[in-house]
Amino acid sequence: MAVEVEIDIDVLKSEIKKTYASVSEDPGRDFIFPTGRAWAEDLGYPPELANVPETAVESFAGVANPWQLGRLAPGERVLDLGSGAGTDSLVAAQMVGEQGAVTGIDMTLQMLTKARTAAAEMNASNVEFVESEAERLPFPDESFDVVISNGVIDLVPDKDAVFAELFRVLVPGGRIQIADVTIQNPVSAEGRRNIDLWTG
Ligand SMILES: C[S@@+](CC[C@H](N)C(=O)[O-])C[C@H]1O[C@@H](n2cnc3c(N)ncnc32)[C@H](O)[C@@H]1O
């Protein structure tokens, strides 16, 4: 369902990019949300986390554990929507192996740079990171077997556009494993105008 947003989307995206550039460049800071390896371990991340370089995991900013919904099979093609510094993509790259492929997309350049550096540190040749917005994916129809995502769709006002894109790029019968924030009650108009509530 489309969310009524009385907010300038360009301003919102710019503020989101600033927030996550800072998670990328200054990971030791005290953010209003938890970050880092200890947080991923608390969430019960799979053993593959141990092999993911600190470059990625120090800027992990997921909200929950999408791996509770299941593991990936060798050879699968995976899209990580809003891959941040790359933690979930690099966990996925280990699960799908050399016959599989993982593509992470994100709109924050600093996050993409960290993710690419971490992939190189791990010698992961089956993963790539692409600059893109979740609402407009630069991939052909039916390109992926699985979509994973952690803490991203809650940041996007036009959720209909995101889900339309996910269903377009997934093969028929493909899977979606999303960890995200949901609400139980409608957010007030004042709350919807508060950029800090969106970015956090
Ligand atoms: C809370 S962080 C989570 C990052 C990563 N999934 C993780 O678990 O560490 C949210 C990420 O979503 C990205 N993002 C937010 N809105 C986006 C959009 N519309 N398109 C692409 N990326 C977006 C941000 O740049 C940020 O890296």
PDBQT file of the ligand as one rigid body, heavy atoms in Angstrom, charges set to zero:
ROOT
HETATM    1  C1  LIG A 301      19.790   0.137   7.878  1.00  0.00    +0.000 C 
HETATM    2  S1  LIG A 301      20.970   0.098   6.541  1.00  0.00    +0.000 S 
HETATM    3  C2  LIG A 301      21.098  -1.653   6.318  1.00  0.00    +0.000 C 
HETATM    4  C3  LIG A 301      22.247  -2.041   5.438  1.00  0.00    +0.000 C 
HETATM    5  C4  LIG A 301      22.486  -3.552   5.317  1.00  0.00    +0.000 C 
HETATM    6  N1  LIG A 301      21.325  -4.228   4.756  1.00  0.00    +0.000 N 
HETATM    7  C5  LIG A 301      22.854  -4.139   6.651  1.00  0.00    +0.000 C 
HETATM    8  O1  LIG A 301      22.099  -5.003   7.143  1.00  0.00    +0.000 OA
HETATM    9  O2  LIG A 301      23.867  -3.746   7.221  1.00  0.00    +0.000 OA
HETATM   10  C6  LIG A 301      19.951   0.641   5.209  1.00  0.00    +0.000 C 
HETATM   11  C7  LIG A 301      20.660   0.698   3.849  1.00  0.00    +0.000 C 
HETATM   12  O3  LIG A 301      19.658   0.901   2.846  1.00  0.00    +0.000 OA
HETATM   13  C8  LIG A 301      20.137   1.819   1.894  1.00  0.00    +0.000 C 
HETATM   14  N2  LIG A 301      18.952   2.428   1.274  1.00  0.00    +0.000 N 
HETATM   15  C9  LIG A 301      17.982   3.131   1.878  1.00  0.00    +0.000 A 
HETATM   16  N3  LIG A 301      17.046   3.507   0.999  1.00  0.00    +0.000 NA
HETATM   17  C10 LIG A 301      17.425   2.995  -0.206  1.00  0.00    +0.000 A 
HETATM   18  C11 LIG A 301      16.863   3.032  -1.517  1.00  0.00    +0.000 A 
HETATM   19  N4  LIG A 301      15.713   3.656  -1.761  1.00  0.00    +0.000 N 
HETATM   20  N5  LIG A 301      17.531   2.411  -2.499  1.00  0.00    +0.000 NA
HETATM   21  C12 LIG A 301      18.719   1.780  -2.261  1.00  0.00    +0.000 A 
HETATM   22  N6  LIG A 301      19.294   1.721  -1.050  1.00  0.00    +0.000 NA
HETATM   23  C13 LIG A 301      18.659   2.314  -0.031  1.00  0.00    +0.000 A 
HETATM   24  C14 LIG A 301      20.988   2.767   2.698  1.00  0.00    +0.000 C 
HETATM   25  O4  LIG A 301      21.921   3.430   1.869  1.00  0.00    +0.000 OA
HETATM   26  C15 LIG A 301      21.649   1.842   3.715  1.00  0.00    +0.000 C 
HETATM   27  O5  LIG A 301      22.881   1.351   3.264  1.00  0.00    +0.000 OA
ENDROOT
TORSDOF 0
